[in-house]
Amino acid sequence: MSWDQIKDDVEKNGNIHTFTMDVLRNAHGSARLGVNVVSEISQALAGIGLGHVPVQLPNYQHEQVRIYKRGTPVGQLVESVLTPGEQNDKSLVDRFGTAGPDYALIVQKIRELVGD
């Protein structure tokens, strides 16, 4: 599989897709994963507009890596989650609200409906 095929798979799958490190290693044209190869894979992905999770790519060929297209809504979500900071916290809260439903409000609405 080539870098172009990897990018196409990511785009066809909603701008996010999971691969194993051996697929990325083979796209890079290497026989083994090492510190330099892993770094070069990361740089190659960035060069075609793709990011990855985990941020530090693993050295084991069977480990899975989530690849996403940067600049897309899903890419922005992934990067907001991965990058701590007040701006990203606000972005996540604005997009997804608070941690969960307001159960007190739900109970109040139910009581109003049943006339309690």
C-alpha distances in whole Angstrom, upper triangle without the diagonal:
4,7,8,6,7,10,11,10,13,15,15,16,19,18,17,14,14,11,12,12,10,7,8,10,7,6,9,10,12,14,16,16,20,21,20,17,17,19,17,14,16,17,14,14,17,17,15,17,16,18,17,20,21,22,22,18,19,19,18,15,16,17,16,15,16,15,17,18,21,24,23,26,23,22,26,27,25,26,29,29,28,30,34,36,39,37,34,37,39,36,35,38,39,35,36,40,41,40,42,44,48,49,53,52,51,54,56,55,56,59,60,59,61,64,64
4,5,5,6,9,10,11,12,14,15,17,19,17,17,15,15,13,14,13,12,9,9,10,8,5,8,9,12,15,17,17,19,21,19,16,16,17,15,12,15,15,11,11,15,14,12,15,14,16,17,19,21,21,21,18,20,19,20,17,18,19,17,16,17,14,16,16,19,22,22,25,23,21,25,26,24,25,28,29,27,29,33,35,38,36,33,36,38,34,34,38,38,35,36,39,41,40,42,45,48,50,53,53,52,55,57,56,56,60,60,59,62,65,65
4,5,5,6,9,10,11,12,14,15,17,15,14,13,14,12,14,13,13,10,8,10,10,6,8,10,13,16,17,17,19,20,18,15,15,15,13,10,12,12,8,8,11,10,8,11,10,13,14,17,19,19,19,16,18,19,19,17,18,18,17,15,15,12,13,13,15,18,19,22,20,18,21,23,21,21,25,26,24,26,29,32,34,32,30,33,34,31,31,35,35,32,33,37,38,38,40,42,46,48,51,50,50,53,55,54,54,58,58,57,60,63,63
4,5,5,6,9,10,11,12,14,16,14,14,14,15,14,16,16,16,13,12,14,13,9,11,14,17,20,21,20,23,23,22,18,18,19,16,13,15,15,11,10,13,11,8,11,11,14,16,19,21,21,22,20,22,22,23,20,21,21,19,17,16,13,14,13,15,18,18,21,20,18,21,23,22,22,26,27,25,27,31,33,35,33,30,33,35,31,31,35,35,32,33,37,39,38,40,42,46,48,51,50,49,53,54,53,54,57,58,57,59,62,62
4,5,5,6,9,10,10,12,15,13,13,12,13,12,14,15,15,11,11,14,12,9,12,14,17,19,21,20,23,24,23,19,19,20,18,15,16,17,13,12,15,14,11,13,13,15,16,19,21,21,22,20,21,22,22,19,19,20,17,16,15,13,14,13,17,19,18,21,19,19,22,23,22,23,26,27,26,28,32,34,36,34,31,34,35,32,31,35,35,32,33,36,38,38,39,41,45,47,50,49,48,51,53,52,53,56,57,55,58,61,61
4,5,5,6,9,10,11,13,11,10,9,10,9,11,12,12,9,8,12,11,8,11,14,16,18,19,18,21,21,20,17,16,17,16,12,13,14,11,9,13,13,10,11,10,12,12,15,17,18,19,16,18,19,19,16,17,16,14,12,11,9,10,11,14,17,16,19,17,16,19,20,18,20,23,23,22,24,28,31,33,31,28,31,32,29,28,32,32,29,30,33,35,35,36,38,42,44,47,47,45,49,51,49,50,54,54,53,55,58,59
4,5,5,6,9,10,11,9,9,9,11,11,14,15,16,12,11,15,14,11,13,16,19,21,22,21,23,23,22,19,18,18,16,13,13,14,11,9,11,11,8,9,8,11,12,15,18,18,19,17,20,21,22,19,20,19,16,14,12,9,9,8,11,14,13,16,15,13,17,18,17,18,21,22,21,23,27,29,31,29,26,29,30,27,26,30,30,27,28,32,34,33,35,37,41,43,46,45,44,48,49,48,49,52,53,52,54,57,57
4,5,5,6,9,10,9,10,10,13,13,16,17,18,14,14,17,16,13,16,18,21,23,24,23,26,26,25,22,21,22,20,17,17,18,15,12,15,15,11,12,11,14,15,18,20,21,23,21,23,24,24,21,21,21,18,16,14,11,11,10,14,16,14,17,16,15,19,20,19,20,24,24,24,26,29,31,33,31,28,31,32,28,28,31,31,28,29,32,35,35,36,38,41,43,46,45,44,48,49,48,49,52,52,51,54,57,57
4,5,5,6,9,8,8,7,9,10,13,15,16,12,13,16,15,13,16,19,21,23,23,22,25,26,25,22,20,22,20,17,17,19,16,13,16,16,13,13,12,14,14,16,19,20,22,19,21,22,22,19,19,18,15,14,12,10,10,11,14,17,15,17,15,15,19,19,18,20,23,23,23,25,29,31,33,31,28,30,31,28,27,30,30,27,27,31,33,33,33,36,39,41,44,44,42,45,48,46,47,50,51,49,52,55,55
4,6,5,7,5,5,5,8,10,13,15,16,13,13,17,17,14,17,20,21,24,24,22,24,25,24,21,19,20,19,16,15,17,15,11,13,15,11,11,9,11,11,13,16,17,19,17,19,22,21,19,19,18,14,12,9,7,7,7,11,13,11,13,11,11,15,15,14,16,19,19,19,21,25,27,29,27,24,26,27,24,23,27,26,23,24,28,30,29,30,33,36,38,42,41,40,43,45,43,44,48,48,47,50,52,53
4,5,6,4,7,8,12,13,17,19,20,17,16,20,20,17,19,22,24,27,27,26,28,28,27,24,22,23,22,18,18,19,17,13,15,15,12,11,10,13,14,16,19,20,22,21,23,25,25,23,23,21,18,16,13,10,8,7,11,12,10,12,11,11,15,16,15,17,20,20,21,23,26,28,30,27,24,27,27,24,23,27,26,23,24,28,30,30,31,33,36,38,42,41,39,43,45,43,44,47,48,46,49,52,52
4,6,7,8,9,12,14,18,20,21,17,18,21,21,18,21,23,26,28,28,27,30,30,29,26,25,26,24,21,21,22,19,16,18,19,15,15,14,16,17,18,21,22,25,23,25,27,26,24,23,22,19,17,14,12,11,11,14,16,13,15,13,14,18,18,18,20,22,23,23,26,29,31,32,30,27,29,30,26,25,28,28,24,25,29,31,31,32,33,37,39,42,41,39,43,45,43,43,47,47,46,48,51,52
4,6,6,6,10,12,16,18,20,17,17,21,21,19,21,24,26,27,28,26,29,29,29,26,24,25,24,21,20,22,20,17,18,20,16,15,13,15,15,16,19,20,23,21,23,25,24,22,21,20,16,15,12,11,10,10,14,15,13,13,11,13,16,16,15,18,20,20,21,24,27,29,30,28,25,27,28,24,23,26,26,22,22,26,28,28,28,30,34,35,39,38,36,40,42,40,41,44,45,43,46,49,49
4,6,8,12,14,18,20,22,19,19,23,23,21,23,26,28,30,30,28,30,30,30,27,25,26,25,22,21,22,21,17,18,20,16,15,13,14,15,16,19,20,23,22,24,27,26,25,23,22,18,16,12,11,9,9,12,13,9,10,8,10,13,13,13,16,18,18,19,21,24,26,27,25,22,24,24,21,20,23,22,19,19,23,26,25,26,28,31,33,36,35,34,37,39,37,38,42,42,41,43,46,47
4,7,11,13,17,18,20,18,17,21,21,19,21,24,25,28,27,25,27,27,27,24,22,22,22,18,17,18,17,13,14,16,13,11,9,10,12,13,16,17,20,19,21,24,24,23,22,20,17,14,10,8,6,5,8,10,7,9,7,7,11,12,11,13,16,16,17,19,22,24,26,23,20,22,23,20,19,22,22,19,20,24,26,26,27,29,32,35,38,37,36,39,41,39,40,44,44,43,46,48,49
4,7,10,14,15,18,15,15,18,19,18,19,23,24,26,25,23,25,25,25,22,20,20,20,17,16,18,17,13,14,16,14,12,9,9,9,11,13,15,18,16,18,21,21,20,19,17,13,10,7,6,4,6,10,12,10,10,7,8,11,11,10,12,15,15,15,18,21,23,25,23,20,22,23,20,19,22,22,19,19,23,25,24,26,28,32,34,37,36,35,38,40,39,40,43,44,43,45,48,48
4,7,10,13,15,12,12,16,17,15,18,20,21,23,23,21,23,23,24,21,18,20,20,16,15,18,16,13,15,17,15,14,11,11,10,10,13,15,17,15,17,19,18,17,15,14,10,8,6,5,6,9,13,15,13,14,11,11,15,14,12,15,18,17,17,20,23,26,28,26,23,24,26,23,22,25,25,22,22,26,27,26,27,30,34,35,39,38,37,40,42,41,42,45,46,45,47,50,50
4,7,10,12,10,11,14,15,14,17,19,20,21,20,18,20,21,22,19,16,18,19,15,15,18,16,13,16,18,16,16,12,12,9,9,11,14,15,13,13,16,15,13,12,10,6,5,4,6,9,12,15,18,16,17,14,14,17,16,13,16,19,17,17,20,23,26,29,28,24,25,28,25,23,26,27,24,24,27,28,27,28,31,34,36,39,39,38,41,43,42,43,46,47,46,48,51,51
4,6,8,7,7,11,11,11,13,16,16,17,16,15,18,19,19,16,14,17,16,13,13,16,15,12,16,18,16,16,13,12,10,11,12,14,15,12,12,14,12,10,9,8,6,5,6,7,11,14,17,20,19,20,17,16,20,19,16,18,22,20,19,22,25,28,31,30,27,28,31,28,26,30,31,28,27,31,32,30,32,35,38,39,43,43,42,45,47,46,46,50,51,50,52,55,55
4,5,6,7,9,10,11,13,15,14,14,14,12,15,17,18,15,13,16,16,12,14,17,16,14,17,19,18,19,15,15,12,12,12,14,14,11,10,11,9,7,6,5,4,6,9,10,14,17,19,23,22,23,20,19,22,22,19,20,24,22,20,23,26,30,33,32,29,30,33,30,28,32,33,30,30,33,34,32,34,36,40,41,45,45,44,46,49,48,49,52,53,52,54,57,57
4,5,5,6,8,10,10,12,11,12,10,8,11,13,14,11,9,12,13,10,11,14,14,13,16,18,17,18,15,14,11,12,11,13,12,8,7,8,7,5,6,6,6,7,10,11,15,17,19,23,23,25,21,20,23,23,19,21,24,22,20,23,26,29,33,32,29,30,33,31,29,33,34,32,32,35,35,34,35,39,42,43,47,47,46,49,51,51,51,54,56,55,57,60,59
4,5,5,6,8,10,10,9,9,9,8,12,14,15,11,11,14,14,11,14,16,15,14,18,19,19,20,17,17,15,15,15,17,15,12,10,10,8,5,6,8,9,10,13,14,17,20,22,26,26,27,24,23,26,26,23,24,27,26,24,27,30,33,36,36,32,34,37,35,33,36,38,35,35,38,39,37,39,42,45,47,50,50,49,52,54,54,54,57,59,58,59,62,62
4,5,5,6,9,10,10,11,12,11,15,17,17,13,12,15,14,11,13,16,13,13,16,17,16,18,15,15,14,15,16,17,17,13,13,13,12,8,9,10,10,10,12,12,15,17,20,24,23,25,22,21,24,25,22,23,26,26,24,26,30,33,36,35,31,33,36,33,32,35,36,34,34,37,38,37,38,41,44,46,49,49,48,51,54,53,53,56,57,57,58,61,61
4,5,5,6,9,9,11,11,10,13,14,14,10,9,12,10,7,9,12,10,9,13,14,13,15,12,13,11,13,14,15,14,10,11,11,11,9,11,11,10,9,11,10,14,15,18,21,21,24,21,19,22,23,20,21,24,24,21,24,27,30,33,32,29,31,34,31,30,34,35,32,32,36,37,36,37,40,44,46,49,49,48,51,53,52,53,56,57,57,59,61,61
4,5,5,6,6,7,7,7,10,12,11,8,8,11,10,7,11,13,11,12,15,16,16,18,15,16,14,16,16,16,15,11,11,10,10,8,11,12,12,12,14,14,17,19,21,24,25,27,24,22,26,26,23,23,27,26,24,26,29,32,36,35,32,34,37,34,33,37,38,35,36,39,40,39,40,44,47,49,52,52,51,54,56,56,56,60,61,60,62,65,64
4,5,5,6,7,9,10,13,15,14,11,12,14,12,10,13,15,13,13,17,17,16,19,17,18,17,18,19,20,18,15,15,13,13,10,12,14,14,14,16,15,19,20,22,26,26,29,26,24,28,28,25,26,30,29,27,29,33,36,39,37,34,37,39,37,36,39,40,37,38,41,42,41,43,46,49,51,54,54,53,56,58,57,58,61,62,61,63,66,66
4,5,8,10,12,12,15,16,15,11,12,14,11,9,12,13,10,10,14,14,13,16,14,16,15,18,18,19,18,15,16,15,15,13,15,16,15,14,15,14,16,17,19,23,23,26,24,22,25,26,23,24,28,28,25,28,31,34,37,35,33,35,37,35,34,37,38,35,36,40,41,40,42,45,48,50,53,53,52,55,57,56,57,60,61,60,62,65,65
4,6,9,10,10,12,13,12,8,9,11,8,6,10,11,8,10,13,13,13,16,14,16,15,18,18,18,17,14,15,14,15,13,16,16,16,15,17,15,18,18,20,23,24,27,25,23,26,27,24,24,28,28,25,27,30,33,36,35,32,35,37,35,34,38,39,36,37,41,42,41,43,46,49,51,54,54,53,56,59,58,59,62,63,62,64,67,67
4,7,9,11,13,15,13,10,12,14,11,10,14,14,12,14,17,16,16,19,18,19,19,21,21,21,20,17,17,15,16,14,17,18,18,18,20,18,21,22,24,27,28,31,28,26,29,31,28,28,32,31,29,31,34,37,40,39,36,39,41,39,38,42,42,40,41,44,45,44,46,49,52,54,58,58,57,60,62,61,62,65,66,65,67,70,70
4,6,7,10,12,11,7,10,12,10,10,14,15,13,15,18,18,19,21,20,20,19,21,20,20,18,15,15,13,13,11,15,16,17,17,20,19,22,23,25,29,30,32,30,27,30,31,28,28,32,31,28,30,34,37,40,39,36,39,41,39,38,42,43,41,41,44,45,44,46,49,52,54,57,58,57,60,62,61,62,65,66,66,68,70,70
4,7,10,13,13,10,12,15,14,13,16,18,16,18,21,21,22,24,22,23,21,22,22,22,20,16,15,12,12,10,14,16,18,18,21,21,24,26,28,31,32,34,32,30,33,33,30,30,34,33,30,32,35,39,42,41,38,41,43,41,40,44,45,43,43,46,47,45,47,50,53,55,58,59,58,60,63,62,63,66,67,67,68,71,71
4,6,10,10,8,10,13,12,12,15,17,16,18,21,21,22,24,22,21,19,20,19,20,17,14,12,9,9,8,12,14,16,17,20,20,24,26,27,31,32,34,31,29,31,32,28,29,32,31,28,30,33,36,40,39,36,38,41,39,38,42,43,41,41,44,45,43,45,48,51,53,56,57,56,58,61,61,61,64,66,65,67,70,69
4,7,8,6,6,10,10,10,12,14,15,16,18,19,20,22,20,19,16,17,16,16,13,10,9,6,7,7,11,11,14,14,17,18,21,23,24,28,29,31,28,26,28,29,25,25,29,27,24,26,29,33,36,36,33,35,38,36,35,38,40,38,38,41,41,40,42,45,48,50,53,54,53,56,58,58,58,61,63,62,64,67,66
4,6,5,6,8,10,10,12,14,15,16,18,20,21,23,21,19,17,18,16,16,12,10,9,6,9,10,14,14,16,16,19,19,23,24,25,29,30,32,29,27,29,29,26,25,29,28,24,26,28,32,35,35,33,35,38,36,35,39,40,39,39,41,42,40,42,46,49,51,54,54,54,56,59,59,59,62,64,64,65,68,67
4,6,5,6,9,10,11,12,14,16,17,18,21,22,20,18,16,17,15,14,10,9,9,7,11,13,16,15,17,16,19,19,22,24,24,27,29,31,28,25,27,28,24,23,27,26,22,23,26,29,33,32,30,32,35,34,33,37,38,37,37,40,40,38,41,45,48,49,52,53,53,55,58,58,58,61,63,63,64,67,66
4,5,5,6,9,10,11,12,14,15,16,19,20,19,18,17,18,17,15,12,11,12,10,14,15,18,17,19,17,20,19,22,23,23,27,28,31,28,25,27,29,25,24,27,27,23,24,27,30,33,33,31,33,36,35,34,38,39,38,38,41,41,40,43,47,49,51,54,55,55,57,59,59,60,63,64,64,66,69,68
4,5,5,6,9,10,10,12,14,15,17,19,17,16,15,17,16,15,12,10,11,9,12,12,15,15,16,15,18,17,20,21,22,25,27,29,27,24,26,27,24,23,27,26,23,25,28,30,34,33,31,33,36,34,34,37,39,37,37,40,41,40,42,46,49,50,54,54,54,56,58,58,59,62,63,63,65,67,67
4,5,5,6,9,10,11,13,14,16,17,15,13,12,13,12,11,9,6,8,7,10,11,14,12,13,12,15,14,17,19,19,23,24,26,24,21,23,24,21,20,23,23,20,21,24,27,31,30,28,30,33,31,30,34,35,33,34,37,37,36,38,42,45,47,50,50,50,53,55,54,55,58,60,59,61,64,63
4,5,5,6,9,10,11,12,15,16,14,13,12,14,13,11,9,8,10,10,14,14,17,16,16,14,16,15,17,18,18,22,24,26,24,20,22,24,20,19,22,22,19,20,23,25,29,28,26,29,31,30,29,33,34,33,33,36,37,36,39,42,45,47,50,50,50,53,55,55,56,59,60,60,62,64,64
4,5,5,6,9,10,10,13,14,13,13,13,15,15,13,12,10,13,12,15,15,18,17,17,15,17,15,17,18,18,21,23,26,24,21,23,25,22,20,24,24,21,22,25,28,31,30,28,31,33,31,31,35,36,34,35,38,39,38,41,44,47,49,52,52,52,55,57,56,58,61,61,61,63,66,65
4,5,5,6,9,10,11,13,11,11,10,13,13,12,11,9,11,11,13,13,15,14,14,12,13,12,14,15,16,19,21,23,21,18,21,22,19,19,22,22,19,21,24,27,30,29,27,29,32,30,29,33,34,32,33,36,37,36,38,41,44,47,50,50,49,52,54,54,55,58,59,58,61,63,63
4,5,5,6,9,10,11,9,8,8,10,11,9,9,7,11,12,15,15,17,15,14,11,12,10,12,13,13,17,19,21,19,16,18,19,16,15,19,19,16,17,21,23,27,26,23,26,28,26,26,29,30,29,30,33,34,33,35,39,42,44,47,47,47,50,52,51,52,55,56,56,58,60,60
4,5,5,6,9,10,9,9,11,14,14,12,12,11,14,15,18,18,20,18,18,15,15,13,14,14,14,17,19,22,20,17,19,21,18,17,20,21,18,19,22,24,28,26,24,27,29,27,27,31,32,30,31,34,36,35,38,41,44,46,49,49,49,52,54,53,55,58,58,58,60,63,63
4,5,5,7,9,9,10,11,15,15,14,14,13,15,16,18,17,20,18,17,14,15,12,13,13,13,17,19,22,20,17,19,22,19,18,22,23,20,21,25,27,30,28,26,29,31,29,29,32,33,31,32,35,37,36,39,42,45,47,50,50,50,53,55,54,55,58,59,58,61,63,63
4,5,5,6,5,6,8,12,13,12,13,11,15,16,18,17,18,17,15,12,12,8,10,9,10,14,15,18,16,13,16,18,15,15,19,19,17,18,22,24,27,26,23,26,28,25,25,29,29,27,29,32,33,33,35,38,41,44,47,46,46,49,51,50,51,54,55,55,57,59,59
4,5,5,5,6,9,12,14,12,13,13,16,18,20,20,21,19,18,14,13,10,10,9,9,12,14,17,16,12,14,17,15,13,17,18,16,16,20,22,25,23,21,24,26,23,24,27,28,26,28,31,32,32,35,38,40,43,46,45,45,49,50,49,51,54,54,54,57,59,59
4,6,7,9,12,16,17,15,17,16,19,20,23,22,24,22,20,17,16,13,13,11,11,13,16,19,18,15,17,20,18,17,20,22,20,20,24,25,28,26,24,27,29,26,27,31,30,29,30,34,35,36,38,41,44,46,49,48,48,52,53,52,54,57,57,57,60,62,62
4,6,9,12,16,18,16,18,17,20,21,23,22,23,22,20,16,15,11,11,9,9,12,14,17,16,14,16,19,17,17,20,22,20,21,25,26,29,26,24,27,29,26,26,30,30,27,29,33,35,35,37,39,43,45,48,47,47,50,52,51,52,55,56,55,58,60,60
4,7,10,14,16,15,17,16,20,22,24,23,24,22,19,16,14,10,9,6,6,8,10,14,13,10,12,15,14,13,17,18,17,18,21,23,25,23,20,24,25,22,22,26,26,24,26,29,31,31,33,36,39,42,45,44,44,47,48,47,49,52,52,52,54,57,57
4,7,10,13,12,14,13,17,19,20,19,20,18,15,12,10,7,6,5,5,9,10,13,12,9,12,14,12,11,15,16,15,16,20,22,24,22,20,23,24,21,21,25,25,23,24,28,29,29,31,34,37,40,43,42,42,45,47,46,47,50,51,50,53,55,55
4,7,9,8,11,11,14,17,19,18,19,16,14,10,8,6,5,6,6,10,11,13,11,8,10,12,9,9,13,13,11,13,17,19,22,20,17,20,22,19,19,23,23,21,22,26,27,27,29,32,35,37,40,40,40,43,45,44,45,48,49,49,51,53,53
4,6,6,9,8,11,14,15,15,16,13,10,7,6,4,6,9,9,13,14,15,12,10,12,13,9,10,13,13,10,13,16,19,22,21,18,20,23,20,19,23,24,22,22,26,27,26,28,31,34,37,40,39,39,42,44,44,45,48,49,48,51,53,53
3,5,8,7,10,13,14,15,15,11,9,6,5,7,8,12,12,15,15,16,13,11,13,12,9,10,13,11,9,12,15,18,21,21,17,19,22,20,18,22,23,21,21,24,25,23,26,29,32,34,37,37,37,40,42,42,42,46,47,46,48,51,50
4,5,6,8,12,13,14,14,10,9,6,7,9,11,14,15,18,18,19,15,14,15,15,11,11,14,12,9,12,15,18,22,22,18,20,23,21,20,23,25,23,23,25,26,24,27,30,33,35,38,38,38,41,43,43,44,47,48,48,50,52,51
4,6,9,12,15,16,17,13,12,9,10,10,12,14,14,17,18,19,16,13,15,15,11,10,13,12,9,10,13,17,20,20,17,19,22,21,19,23,25,23,23,26,26,25,28,31,34,36,39,40,40,42,44,44,45,48,49,49,51,54,53
4,6,9,12,14,15,12,12,10,12,12,15,17,17,20,21,22,20,17,18,18,15,14,17,15,12,14,16,20,23,23,20,22,25,24,23,26,28,27,27,29,30,28,31,35,37,39,42,43,43,45,47,47,48,51,52,53,54,57,56
4,7,9,10,12,9,9,7,10,11,14,16,17,20,21,23,20,17,19,19,16,16,19,17,14,16,19,23,26,26,23,25,28,26,25,28,30,28,28,31,31,30,32,36,39,41,44,44,44,46,49,49,49,52,54,53,55,58,57
4,6,8,9,7,8,8,12,13,17,19,20,24,25,25,22,20,23,22,18,19,22,20,17,19,22,25,29,29,26,27,30,29,27,31,33,31,30,33,33,31,33,37,40,42,45,45,45,47,50,50,50,53,55,54,56,59,58
4,6,9,8,11,11,15,16,19,22,23,27,28,29,26,24,26,26,22,22,25,24,21,23,25,29,32,32,29,31,34,33,31,34,36,34,34,37,37,35,37,41,44,45,48,49,49,51,53,53,54,57,58,58,60,62,61
4,6,6,9,11,15,16,20,23,25,28,29,30,26,25,27,27,23,24,27,25,22,25,27,31,34,34,31,32,36,34,32,35,37,35,34,37,37,35,37,40,44,45,48,49,48,50,53,53,53,56,58,57,59,61,61
4,6,8,10,14,15,19,22,24,28,28,29,26,24,27,27,23,24,27,26,23,26,29,32,36,35,32,33,37,35,33,36,38,35,35,38,38,36,38,41,44,46,49,50,49,51,54,53,53,57,58,57,59,62,61
4,6,9,13,15,19,22,24,28,27,28,25,24,27,26,22,24,27,25,23,26,29,32,35,35,32,33,36,34,32,35,37,34,33,36,36,34,36,39,42,43,46,47,46,48,51,51,51,54,55,55,56,59,58
4,7,10,13,16,20,22,25,25,25,22,21,24,23,19,21,23,21,19,22,25,28,32,31,28,29,32,30,28,31,33,31,30,33,33,31,32,36,39,40,43,44,43,45,48,48,48,51,53,52,54,56,56
4,7,10,13,17,19,22,21,22,18,18,21,19,16,18,21,19,17,21,23,27,30,29,26,27,30,28,25,28,30,28,27,30,30,28,30,33,36,38,41,42,40,43,46,45,45,48,50,49,51,54,53
4,6,10,13,15,19,18,19,16,14,17,17,13,15,18,16,14,18,21,24,27,26,23,24,27,25,23,26,28,25,25,28,29,27,29,32,35,37,40,41,40,42,45,44,45,48,49,49,51,53,53
4,7,10,12,16,15,15,12,11,14,13,10,12,15,14,13,16,19,22,25,24,20,22,24,22,20,23,25,22,22,25,26,25,26,29,33,34,38,38,37,40,42,41,42,45,46,46,48,50,50
4,7,9,13,12,14,11,9,13,13,10,12,15,15,13,16,20,22,25,23,20,22,24,22,20,24,25,22,22,26,27,26,28,31,34,36,40,39,39,42,44,43,44,47,48,47,49,52,52
4,6,9,9,10,7,6,9,10,8,10,13,13,13,15,18,21,23,21,18,20,22,19,18,22,22,19,20,24,25,25,27,29,33,35,38,37,37,40,42,41,42,45,46,45,48,50,50
4,7,6,9,8,6,9,11,10,10,14,15,15,16,20,21,23,21,18,21,22,19,19,22,22,19,21,24,27,27,28,31,34,37,40,39,38,42,43,42,43,47,47,46,49,51,52
4,6,8,8,5,7,10,9,8,11,13,13,14,17,19,20,18,15,19,20,16,17,21,20,18,20,23,25,26,28,31,33,36,39,38,38,41,43,42,43,46,47,46,49,51,51
4,7,8,6,6,10,10,9,11,14,14,15,18,18,20,17,15,18,18,15,16,19,18,16,19,22,25,26,27,30,32,35,38,37,37,40,41,40,42,45,45,45,48,50,50
4,5,5,6,9,10,10,12,14,15,16,19,20,21,18,15,18,18,15,15,18,17,15,17,20,23,24,26,28,31,33,36,35,34,38,39,38,40,43,43,42,45,47,48
4,5,5,6,9,10,10,12,14,15,18,18,19,16,14,16,16,12,12,15,14,11,13,17,20,21,22,24,27,30,32,31,31,34,35,34,36,39,39,38,41,43,44
4,5,5,6,9,10,11,12,14,17,18,19,17,14,16,17,13,12,16,15,12,13,17,19,20,21,23,27,29,32,31,30,34,35,34,36,39,39,39,41,44,44
4,5,5,6,9,10,11,12,15,17,18,16,13,16,17,13,13,17,17,14,16,19,21,21,23,26,29,32,34,34,33,37,38,37,39,42,42,42,45,47,47
4,5,5,6,9,10,10,13,14,15,12,10,12,13,10,10,14,14,11,14,17,19,20,22,24,27,30,33,32,32,35,36,35,37,40,40,40,43,45,45
4,5,5,6,9,10,12,14,15,13,9,11,12,9,8,11,12,9,11,14,16,16,18,21,24,27,29,29,29,32,33,33,34,37,37,37,40,42,42
4,5,5,6,9,11,14,16,14,11,12,14,12,10,14,15,13,13,17,18,18,20,23,26,28,31,31,31,34,36,35,36,39,40,40,42,45,44
4,5,5,6,9,11,13,12,9,11,13,11,11,14,15,14,15,18,19,19,22,25,28,30,33,33,33,36,37,37,39,41,42,42,45,47,46
4,6,5,7,9,10,9,5,7,10,7,7,11,12,11,12,14,16,16,19,22,24,27,30,29,30,33,34,34,36,39,39,39,42,44,43
4,6,7,10,11,11,7,8,11,10,8,11,13,12,12,14,15,14,17,21,23,26,28,28,29,32,33,33,35,37,38,38,41,43,42
4,6,10,13,12,9,10,14,12,11,14,17,15,16,18,18,18,21,24,27,29,32,32,32,35,37,37,38,41,42,42,44,46,46
4,6,10,10,7,9,12,11,11,14,16,16,17,18,19,19,22,25,27,30,32,33,33,36,37,38,39,42,43,43,46,47,47
4,7,8,7,7,11,11,11,13,15,16,16,17,17,17,21,24,26,29,30,31,32,35,36,36,38,40,41,42,44,46,45
4,6,5,6,9,10,11,12,14,15,16,17,17,18,21,24,26,29,30,30,32,34,35,36,38,40,40,42,44,45,44
4,6,5,6,9,10,11,12,14,15,15,15,16,20,23,23,27,28,28,30,32,33,33,36,38,38,39,42,43,42
4,5,5,6,9,10,10,12,14,15,16,17,21,23,24,28,29,28,30,33,33,34,36,38,38,39,42,43,43
4,5,5,6,9,10,10,12,13,14,15,19,21,23,26,28,28,29,32,33,33,35,37,37,38,41,42,42
4,5,5,6,9,10,11,11,11,12,16,18,20,23,25,25,26,29,30,30,32,34,35,36,38,39,39
4,5,5,6,8,10,10,11,13,16,18,19,23,24,23,25,28,28,28,31,33,33,34,37,38,38
4,6,5,6,9,10,12,14,16,18,20,24,25,24,26,29,29,29,31,34,34,35,37,39,39
4,5,5,6,7,9,11,13,16,18,21,23,22,23,26,27,27,29,32,32,33,35,37,37
4,5,5,5,6,8,11,13,15,18,20,19,20,23,24,24,26,29,29,30,32,34,33
4,6,6,8,11,13,15,16,20,21,20,21,24,25,24,27,29,29,30,33,34,34
4,6,9,12,13,14,17,20,22,21,21,25,25,24,27,29,29,30,33,34,34
4,7,8,9,11,14,17,19,18,18,22,23,22,24,27,27,27,30,32,32
4,7,8,9,11,14,16,15,16,19,20,20,22,24,25,25,28,29,29
4,6,8,9,12,14,14,15,18,19,19,21,23,24,25,27,29,28
4,7,9,12,14,15,15,18,19,20,21,24,25,26,28,29,28
4,7,9,12,12,12,14,16,17,18,20,22,22,24,26,25
4,6,9,9,8,11,13,13,14,17,18,18,20,22,22
4,6,5,6,9,10,11,13,15,16,17,19,20,19
4,5,5,6,8,10,10,12,14,15,17,18,17
4,5,5,6,9,10,11,12,14,15,16,15
4,5,5,6,9,10,11,12,14,15,14
4,5,5,6,9,10,11,12,14,14
4,5,5,6,9,10,11,12,11
4,5,5,6,9,10,10,9
4,5,5,6,9,10,10
4,5,5,6,8,9
4,5,5,6,5
4,6,5,6
4,6,8
4,6
4
